[in-house]
Amino acid sequence: MIDPWFFAAFCLVLLAACALVRVVRIPVIYDRIVAAAVTITLAAVAGLVLSIALGNILVLDVTIILALLGYAAVIAKGSSAKEAGA
């Protein structure tokens, strides 16, 4: 039988992949920033669910560090955008 936690993690990873496709295909920088934030959030939740499924706290620690680095990159990209200095 399929573990519901692994199935939830798989679904969240699939949603994060779809959001990542949206990051690549959108031409407007502000929409890319929002899509990147959604991607990071979905990936972090998938990491949390995977951590629960595996019963391993190390997965959660790595997820938190990667989410913080991802949000820092999104903030840096947003502040250095050409359109931001209006």
Residue frames as a rotation matrix with the C-alpha (Angstrom) as fourth column:
MET 1
0.576 0.817 0.000 0.00
0.817 -0.576 0.000 0.00
0.000 0.000 -1.000 0.00
ILE 2
-0.090 -0.587 0.805 1.18
0.527 -0.714 -0.461 3.50
0.845 0.383 0.374 -0.79
ASP 3
-0.365 -0.120 -0.923 2.17
0.901 -0.298 -0.317 5.61
-0.237 -0.947 0.217 2.21
PRO 4
0.654 0.715 0.248 0.04
0.754 -0.641 -0.142 8.80
0.057 0.280 -0.958 2.24
TRP 5
0.580 -0.503 -0.641 3.02
0.039 -0.769 0.639 10.91
-0.813 -0.396 -0.426 3.32
PHE 6
-0.533 -0.795 0.289 5.11
0.314 0.132 0.940 9.80
-0.786 0.592 0.179 0.35
PHE 7
-0.114 0.587 0.801 2.16
0.993 0.037 0.114 10.36
0.037 0.808 -0.587 -1.98
ALA 8
0.847 0.412 -0.335 1.67
0.459 -0.886 0.070 13.88
-0.268 -0.212 -0.940 -0.57
ALA 9
0.115 -0.895 -0.431 5.39
-0.022 -0.436 0.900 14.59
-0.993 -0.094 -0.070 -0.99
PHE 10
-0.576 -0.287 0.766 5.26
0.685 0.343 0.643 13.35
-0.447 0.895 -0.001 -4.59
CYS 11
0.363 0.804 0.471 2.25
0.926 -0.369 -0.084 15.57
0.106 0.467 -0.878 -5.35
LEU 12
0.800 -0.103 -0.590 3.97
0.157 -0.914 0.374 18.60
-0.578 -0.392 -0.715 -3.82
VAL 13
-0.313 -0.950 0.007 7.14
0.149 -0.042 0.988 17.95
-0.938 0.310 0.154 -5.81
LEU 14
-0.340 0.289 0.895 5.03
0.935 0.209 0.288 17.71
-0.104 0.934 -0.341 -8.95
LEU 15
0.763 0.647 -0.009 3.38
0.646 -0.763 -0.035 21.04
-0.029 0.021 -0.999 -8.14
ALA 16
0.433 -0.698 -0.570 6.78
-0.008 -0.635 0.772 22.61
-0.901 -0.330 -0.280 -7.46
ALA 17
-0.545 -0.623 0.561 8.02
0.532 0.260 0.806 21.36
-0.648 0.738 0.189 -10.84
CYS 18
0.145 0.685 0.714 5.01
0.976 -0.219 0.011 22.94
0.164 0.695 -0.700 -12.55
ALA 19
0.897 0.142 -0.418 5.69
0.273 -0.922 0.274 26.21
-0.346 -0.360 -0.866 -10.73
LEU 20
-0.044 -0.986 -0.160 9.33
0.147 -0.165 0.975 26.02
-0.988 0.019 0.152 -11.81
VAL 21
-0.369 0.021 0.929 8.22
0.919 0.159 0.361 25.72
-0.141 0.987 -0.078 -15.43
ARG 22
0.701 0.684 0.202 6.21
0.697 -0.717 0.008 28.89
0.150 0.135 -0.979 -14.86
VAL 23
0.524 -0.599 -0.605 9.32
0.131 -0.646 0.752 30.65
-0.842 -0.473 -0.260 -13.55
VAL 24
-0.482 -0.805 0.345 11.20
0.434 0.123 0.893 29.84
-0.761 0.580 0.290 -16.75
ARG 25
-0.376 0.364 0.852 8.45
0.926 0.106 0.363 30.72
0.042 0.925 -0.377 -19.22
ILE 26
0.660 0.695 -0.286 7.18
0.714 -0.698 -0.048 34.08
-0.233 -0.173 -0.957 -17.87
PRO 27
0.052 -0.683 0.729 8.75
0.750 -0.455 -0.480 37.19
0.659 0.571 0.489 -19.45
VAL 28
0.476 0.202 0.856 7.76
-0.243 -0.905 0.348 39.67
0.845 -0.374 -0.382 -16.68
ILE 29
-0.517 -0.850 -0.105 10.24
-0.102 0.183 -0.978 39.87
0.850 -0.495 -0.181 -13.80
TYR 30
-0.502 0.362 0.785 7.65
-0.863 -0.269 -0.427 40.44
0.056 -0.892 0.448 -11.06
ASP 31
0.642 0.752 -0.147 5.68
-0.751 0.656 0.076 37.37
0.153 0.062 0.986 -12.09
ARG 32
0.229 -0.663 -0.712 8.90
-0.045 0.724 -0.689 35.36
0.972 0.190 0.136 -12.11
ILE 33
-0.715 -0.510 0.478 9.65
-0.448 -0.190 -0.874 36.47
0.537 -0.839 -0.093 -8.56
VAL 34
0.002 0.805 0.593 6.20
-0.986 0.101 -0.134 35.42
-0.168 -0.584 0.794 -7.36
ALA 35
0.769 0.265 -0.582 6.47
-0.450 0.871 -0.198 32.08
0.455 0.414 0.789 -9.19
ALA 36
-0.202 -0.913 -0.354 9.91
-0.110 0.380 -0.918 31.50
0.973 -0.147 -0.178 -7.66
ALA 37
-0.633 0.037 0.773 8.53
-0.762 -0.201 -0.615 32.18
0.133 -0.979 0.156 -4.18
VAL 38
0.495 0.859 0.128 5.70
-0.864 0.502 -0.030 29.71
-0.090 -0.096 0.991 -4.82
THR 39
0.508 -0.389 -0.769 8.21
-0.232 0.798 -0.557 27.13
0.830 0.461 0.315 -6.06
ILE 40
-0.599 -0.789 0.139 10.37
-0.304 0.063 -0.951 27.53
0.741 -0.611 -0.277 -2.97
THR 41
-0.314 0.568 0.761 7.35
-0.942 -0.084 -0.325 27.30
-0.121 -0.819 0.561 -0.68
LEU 42
0.731 0.621 -0.284 6.06
-0.665 0.742 -0.087 24.13
0.157 0.253 0.955 -2.35
ALA 43
0.197 -0.745 -0.637 9.51
-0.095 0.632 -0.769 22.54
0.976 0.212 0.054 -2.28
ALA 44
-0.698 -0.440 0.566 9.91
-0.560 -0.159 -0.813 23.41
0.447 -0.884 -0.135 1.42
VAL 45
0.139 0.823 0.551 6.54
-0.958 0.252 -0.135 21.86
-0.251 -0.509 0.823 2.25
ALA 46
0.738 0.061 -0.672 7.49
-0.381 0.860 -0.340 18.78
0.557 0.507 0.658 0.23
GLY 47
-0.325 -0.928 -0.183 10.70
-0.191 0.254 -0.948 18.56
0.926 -0.273 -0.260 2.27
LEU 48
-0.510 0.235 0.827 8.70
-0.860 -0.152 -0.487 18.83
0.012 -0.960 0.280 5.48
VAL 49
0.605 0.795 0.047 6.32
-0.790 0.607 -0.087 16.07
-0.098 0.016 0.995 4.41
LEU 50
0.478 -0.514 -0.712 9.24
-0.190 0.731 -0.655 13.91
0.857 0.449 0.252 3.30
SER 51
-0.598 -0.697 0.395 10.90
-0.501 -0.060 -0.863 14.48
0.626 -0.714 -0.313 6.67
ILE 52
-0.060 0.676 0.735 7.74
-0.952 0.183 -0.246 13.29
-0.300 -0.714 0.632 8.40
ALA 53
0.786 0.416 -0.457 7.48
-0.573 0.767 -0.288 10.28
0.231 0.489 0.841 6.09
LEU 54
0.215 -0.806 -0.551 11.06
-0.041 0.556 -0.830 9.21
0.976 0.201 0.087 6.66
GLY 55
0.938 0.142 -0.317 11.16
0.308 0.081 0.948 10.16
0.160 -0.987 0.032 10.32
ASN 56
0.016 -1.000 -0.024 14.48
0.998 0.017 -0.059 11.89
0.060 -0.023 0.998 9.71
ILE 57
0.678 0.247 -0.692 15.11
0.444 -0.888 0.118 15.39
-0.585 -0.387 -0.712 11.07
LEU 58
-0.396 -0.908 -0.134 18.15
0.353 -0.285 0.891 15.88
-0.848 0.305 0.433 8.82
VAL 59
-0.426 0.328 0.843 15.89
0.890 -0.015 0.455 16.21
0.162 0.945 -0.286 5.78
LEU 60
0.682 0.725 -0.100 14.02
0.726 -0.653 0.217 19.01
0.092 -0.221 -0.971 7.54
ASP 61
0.335 -0.647 -0.685 17.26
0.305 -0.613 0.729 20.82
-0.892 -0.453 -0.008 8.42
VAL 62
-0.698 -0.598 0.394 18.46
0.527 -0.057 0.848 20.70
-0.485 0.799 0.355 4.82
THR 63
-0.041 0.787 0.616 15.04
0.947 -0.166 0.276 21.87
0.319 0.594 -0.738 3.62
ILE 64
0.760 0.323 -0.564 15.07
0.549 -0.784 0.291 24.88
-0.348 -0.531 -0.773 5.94
ILE 65
-0.114 -0.893 -0.435 18.58
0.232 -0.450 0.863 25.89
-0.966 -0.003 0.258 4.85
LEU 66
-0.734 -0.145 0.664 17.74
0.663 0.065 0.746 25.55
-0.151 0.987 0.048 1.15
ALA 67
0.320 0.913 0.254 14.49
0.920 -0.364 0.146 27.50
0.226 0.187 -0.956 1.58
LEU 68
0.599 -0.162 -0.784 16.32
0.357 -0.823 0.442 30.34
-0.717 -0.545 -0.435 3.34
LEU 69
-0.533 -0.844 -0.070 18.95
0.239 -0.229 0.944 30.47
-0.812 0.486 0.324 0.60
GLY 70
-0.473 0.437 0.765 16.24
0.875 0.134 0.465 30.38
0.101 0.889 -0.446 -2.05
TYR 71
0.649 0.747 -0.145 14.30
0.760 -0.643 0.092 33.25
-0.025 -0.170 -0.985 -0.50
ALA 72
0.218 -0.658 -0.721 17.52
0.197 -0.694 0.693 35.26
-0.956 -0.293 -0.022 -0.15
ALA 73
-0.759 -0.488 0.431 18.18
0.477 0.034 0.878 34.74
-0.443 0.872 0.207 -3.86
VAL 74
0.001 0.847 0.532 14.63
0.966 -0.139 0.220 35.82
0.260 0.513 -0.818 -4.72
ILE 75
0.727 0.242 -0.643 15.01
0.501 -0.827 0.255 38.98
-0.470 -0.507 -0.722 -2.63
ALA 76
-0.238 -0.902 -0.361 18.38
0.176 -0.405 0.897 39.75
-0.955 0.150 0.256 -4.23
LYS 77
-0.687 0.031 0.726 16.96
0.721 0.146 0.677 39.24
-0.084 0.989 -0.123 -7.71
GLY 78
0.355 0.924 0.142 13.95
0.922 -0.371 0.108 41.41
0.153 0.092 -0.984 -6.93
SER 79
0.615 -0.156 -0.773 16.02
0.310 -0.854 0.419 44.27
-0.725 -0.497 -0.477 -5.56
SER 80
-0.446 -0.849 -0.285 18.41
-0.005 -0.316 0.949 44.25
-0.895 0.424 0.137 -8.52
ALA 81
0.008 0.528 0.849 15.69
0.911 0.347 -0.224 44.10
-0.413 0.775 -0.478 -11.20
LYS 82
-0.823 -0.337 0.458 15.71
0.536 -0.727 0.429 46.82
0.189 0.598 0.779 -13.84
GLU 83
-0.151 0.883 0.444 12.09
0.295 -0.388 0.873 47.63
0.944 0.263 -0.201 -13.27
ALA 84
0.250 0.252 -0.935 12.48
0.943 0.156 0.294 47.94
0.220 -0.955 -0.198 -9.50
GLY 85
-0.570 -0.585 -0.577 14.18
0.707 -0.707 0.017 51.36
-0.417 -0.399 0.817 -9.64
ALA 86
-0.107 0.623 0.775 11.11
0.821 -0.385 0.422 53.24
0.562 0.681 -0.470 -10.90
